[in-house]
Amino acid sequence: MSNVVLVLIEPDEGRVHLVSREALTFARPLAGQVQALMLGRVDEAVLADCREQGVAVVHEATDAELESYAAAAWATALERSLEASGAGIVLAGGTERGTEVLAHLAARRDLPMAANVLSVTSTDPLEVERQVAGGAVREQMRLDASPAVLTMAGHAVEASAAAAPGAAEHRPFTAGVSAADLRAQVKQVQARGGGDSSADLSAARVVVGAGRGAGSADGFSDVDALAQRLGGAVGVSRAVTSLGWRPHHEQVGQTGSRIAPDVYIACGISGAIQHWAGCSSSKTIIAINTDAEAPMMTKADYAVVGDMHEVLPALLEALG
Ligand SMILES: Cc1cc2nc3c(=O)[nH]c(=O)nc-3n(C[C@H](O)[C@H](O)[C@H](O)COP(=O)(O)OP(=O)(O)OC[C@H]3O[C@@H](n4cnc5c(N)ncnc54)[C@H](O)[C@@H]3O)c2cc1C
């Protein structure tokens, strides 16, 4: 198997997205050389992030048709980068777009694919451990052909700088996107919810979570205020989104976002296994709940037994 790992990286406000930096960190021990294809424009800030991650080559597809996202078109760009790099593994963070583009590539080239990989347990033969059912189940998989295609489970590793910076040699190229690649293409992007709730939950360093204990759609003002005060994002349980109290993009868990903040403050959330699947990678969990025996309270690093509508105002006052 070639010792090059090709990583599809995604942008976030002009930098390499945290999830993609995690994928680059994940790739390093597997690779003699890490190369990257940027899903978007490459500028100096992106190259700096890639250098820090030890990336040797940064491919950039410059076709005008790629300005607006189309999974099949990006799969064509990735296919060209795969041919140029001769990679033995193609990897991406398990975002919606990362997963979609890699699935197109695997189907088109008839390549073996494993999604939601937590670790590579052997490179020859290629064997991985991956999570399914929102983290409740782990599977060992063997991929018997090269190149193989992998998406990484969110926050399976923490992004860290390489011991030595990479050259991050910038290689623009034309992918040659066809009309067939553009049959399904994004025409308009509209953020829903607005305000701070659109903050990137999966990359937030602080998340203030709230569940059914908030009581109603009007019960989130202190949650929003605390998230804003701490420079964090709001995350909610499925009970809350099912009741229509908050939008789905704020949901944490098996069928929502997987988060790994430094601090997760979970207010009025029972801590069902499906919620825990999305928040268990948080470094410190503080639970606020009227029920001391709620699973979130017994699993938390710090537990405050009390009414969130009394505890949060007191906390906000103490923070000033
Ligand atoms: C296939 C499947 C997928 C799912 N995916 C997800 C998912 O992605 N994310 C998710 O969250 N759930 C998910 N669920 C739902 C999950 O099983 C739980 O039903 C849900 O997480 C419960 O939400 P909750 O903790 O807000 O509500 P509850 O379980 O009702 O808990 C409310 C908590 O608030 C406490 N409380 C009440 N009043 C107050 C107060 N004033 N102050 C403080 N505490 C208070 C209560 O003691 C209780 O612990 C999924 C379920 C299934 C079957």
The ligand as a Gaussian input file, in Angstrom:
#p B3LYP/6-31G(d) Opt

LIG

0 1
 C      -33.134000       6.678000      17.585000
 C      -33.078000       7.759000      18.633000
 C      -32.201000       8.802000      18.435000
 C      -32.107000       9.817000      19.392000
 N      -31.211000      10.834000      19.209000
 C      -31.079000      11.772000      20.167000
 C      -30.110000      12.818000      20.041000
 O      -29.402000      12.933000      19.051000
 N      -30.016000      13.700000      21.042000
 C      -30.802000      13.664000      22.182000
 O      -30.646000      14.528000      23.059000
 N      -31.714000      12.684000      22.312000
 C      -31.886000      11.769000      21.333000
 N      -32.862000      10.822000      21.472000
 C      -33.849000      10.970000      22.565000
 C      -33.357000      10.495000      23.929000
 O      -33.619000       9.123000      24.066000
 C      -34.087000      11.265000      25.057000
 O      -35.472000      11.095000      24.908000
 C      -33.792000      12.759000      25.080000
 O      -32.392000      12.987000      25.047000
 C      -34.370000      13.365000      26.359000
 O      -34.193000      14.751000      26.340000
 P      -34.125000      15.541000      27.725000
 O      -33.004000      15.027000      28.541000
 O      -34.136000      16.978000      27.375000
 O      -35.544000      15.231000      28.371000
 P      -35.942000      14.345000      29.617000
 O      -35.440000      12.952000      29.483000
 O      -37.398000      14.542000      29.802000
 O      -35.145000      14.996000      30.829000
 C      -35.407000      16.261000      31.342000
 C      -34.497000      16.444000      32.536000
 O      -34.663000      17.765000      33.049000
 C      -34.676000      17.699000      34.455000
 N      -35.405000      18.903000      34.893000
 C      -36.725000      19.150000      34.815000
 N      -36.989000      20.412000      35.231000
 C      -35.794000      20.948000      35.556000
 C      -35.399000      22.228000      36.013000
 N      -36.297000      23.214000      36.229000
 N      -34.092000      22.458000      36.276000
 C      -33.177000      21.474000      36.071000
 N      -33.492000      20.246000      35.624000
 C      -34.780000      19.998000      35.354000
 C      -35.332000      16.384000      34.788000
 O      -34.964000      15.952000      36.082000
 C      -34.773000      15.488000      33.692000
 O      -33.562000      14.863000      34.096000
 C      -32.945000       9.785000      20.538000
 C      -33.829000       8.722000      20.715000
 C      -33.890000       7.718000      19.770000
 C      -34.846000       6.575000      19.999000

